[in-house]
Amino acid sequence: MVNHMVQQDVLDRVFASLADPQRRRILVRLGEGPATIGELAEPVGMSLTGMKKHVQVLESAGLVATEKVGRSRQCRLQAAPLDEAMAWISFYQRLWARKLDGLDAYFTLERGTEGHQS
Amino acid sequence: MTVDLHLTRQLPASPDEVFDAYTDAEKQKIWFSILDEQPGIVEIEVDLRVGGRQTAVWGPDRDTLFRETQTFLEIDRPHRLVTESTGSGPDGMTMTTRIEITFEAVGDGTLMTVVQSGFPVPEVRDFFAGEVWVGALDRIEAYLVRGADQPVR
């Protein structure tokens, strides 16, 4: 069984890590395929140390996985935490669909039995 | 920074009838599961007063239960209802949001407007809106379509 405090913590880290536009750009770049810290840093004119910090934040949120390849560190996108974040919105969208459809059916049925036997 | 869910529905009954059906425990039990294909678990308890709570527990079986606990913040029958909602799924994850519902007489029915706010995900939404993660949007759509399909069958 999953501990919900741990889960909430993961969500908080996902939201916090996505609050930074630079980190979102990193995810966009990694969406095209894996890249090293150097390959991520160079096009945006950032230092390796600065990029490493951003990647570490994304890694702690579980959005990015890194692996040492030779002398560099390869970064790869991980989709699961984002799925969890979006699952909340869809949870409530489904709940509202259930509620509003249910109410609609309830009154429609009530009207039907009031007006004519059907 | 948060994102809101905004929904409206025209219902064929007066605001009084809709407000009461929406808030009465026994009526809720009827409409909450009225479209279920198979009987599952639906438990609803309501203490309709400011500061009071409403708890709904539902799911196909005891091992797969969803729960929504709402605390009533404002009750203005039959016009407006404001609650704080905490939802939780079978995996134990929880999230708290604010729900504001208005019931407005339109024609011979009621326009019910729901605004649920407090989802801390604007960055996520913007991120997805940027066509970066098209697959995820497709998945959400699939969820919604599945949700809408269920009552029809």
Contacts between the chains, C-beta under 8 A, distances in Angstrom:
chain1	res1	chain2	res2	distance
A	1	B	92	7.0
A	2	B	91	5.2
A	2	B	92	5.8
A	2	B	93	7.8
A	3	B	92	7.0
A	4	B	88	7.3
A	4	B	91	7.5
A	4	B	92	3.6
A	4	B	93	5.4
A	4	B	94	5.9
A	7	B	91	6.9
A	7	B	92	6.7
A	7	B	93	4.5
A	8	B	93	6.8
A	8	B	94	6.7
A	8	B	95	7.9
A	11	B	93	7.5
A	11	B	95	7.6
A	14	B	124	7.6
A	15	B	120	5.0
A	15	B	121	6.5
A	15	B	123	6.8
A	15	B	124	7.1
A	18	B	123	3.8
A	18	B	124	5.9
A	18	B	127	6.2
A	19	B	1	7.8
A	19	B	123	5.5
A	24	B	123	6.8
A	24	B	126	7.8
A	24	B	127	5.6
A	27	B	127	7.1
A	27	B	132	7.0
A	28	B	130	7.1
A	28	B	132	5.2
A	31	B	132	5.3
A	31	B	133	6.9
A	79	B	133	7.6
A	79	B	135	7.8
A	79	B	136	7.3
A	82	B	124	6.7
A	82	B	127	7.9
A	82	B	133	6.9
A	82	B	136	6.3
A	83	B	136	6.7
A	83	B	139	7.3
A	84	B	93	7.5
A	85	B	121	5.8
A	85	B	124	5.1
A	86	B	121	7.8
A	86	B	124	6.7
A	86	B	128	7.5
A	86	B	136	5.9
A	86	B	139	7.5
A	86	B	140	5.9
A	87	B	89	7.9
A	88	B	87	7.7
A	88	B	93	7.8
A	88	B	95	5.3
A	88	B	119	6.5
A	88	B	121	7.6
A	89	B	3	7.7
A	89	B	5	7.0
A	89	B	119	6.0
A	89	B	121	7.0
A	89	B	140	7.2
A	90	B	140	5.3
A	90	B	143	4.3
A	90	B	144	7.0
A	91	B	66	7.7
A	91	B	87	6.1
A	91	B	89	6.4
A	92	B	5	5.9
A	92	B	87	6.6
A	92	B	97	7.4
A	92	B	116	6.1
A	92	B	119	8.0
A	93	B	5	6.8
A	93	B	140	7.9
A	93	B	143	7.3
A	93	B	144	5.9
A	93	B	147	7.0
A	94	B	143	6.5
A	94	B	144	7.4
A	94	B	147	4.2
A	95	B	66	7.7
A	95	B	68	6.8
A	95	B	87	7.2
A	96	B	5	7.1
A	96	B	7	5.4
A	96	B	114	6.3
A	96	B	116	7.7
A	97	B	144	7.3
A	97	B	147	4.5
A	97	B	148	6.0
A	98	B	32	7.0
A	98	B	35	7.4
A	98	B	147	7.3
A	99	B	31	7.9
A	99	B	32	7.1
A	100	B	7	6.8
A	100	B	9	4.4
A	100	B	112	7.1
A	100	B	114	7.8
A	101	B	35	5.7
A	101	B	148	7.8
A	101	B	151	5.3
A	102	B	31	4.0
A	102	B	32	5.5
A	102	B	33	7.4
A	102	B	34	5.0
A	102	B	35	5.8
A	103	B	9	7.4
A	103	B	11	5.8
A	103	B	18	6.9
A	103	B	21	6.3
A	103	B	22	6.7
A	103	B	31	5.3
A	103	B	112	7.5
A	104	B	9	6.7
A	104	B	11	5.9
A	104	B	12	7.7
A	105	B	31	6.9
A	105	B	34	4.9
A	105	B	35	5.7
A	105	B	151	7.1
A	106	B	21	6.3
A	106	B	27	7.5
A	106	B	30	6.2
A	106	B	31	3.7
A	106	B	34	5.7
A	107	B	11	5.6
A	107	B	12	4.9
A	107	B	13	4.4
A	107	B	17	7.3
A	107	B	18	7.5
A	107	B	21	7.3
A	108	B	12	6.1
A	109	B	34	7.5
A	110	B	13	7.5
A	111	B	12	5.7
A	111	B	13	7.8
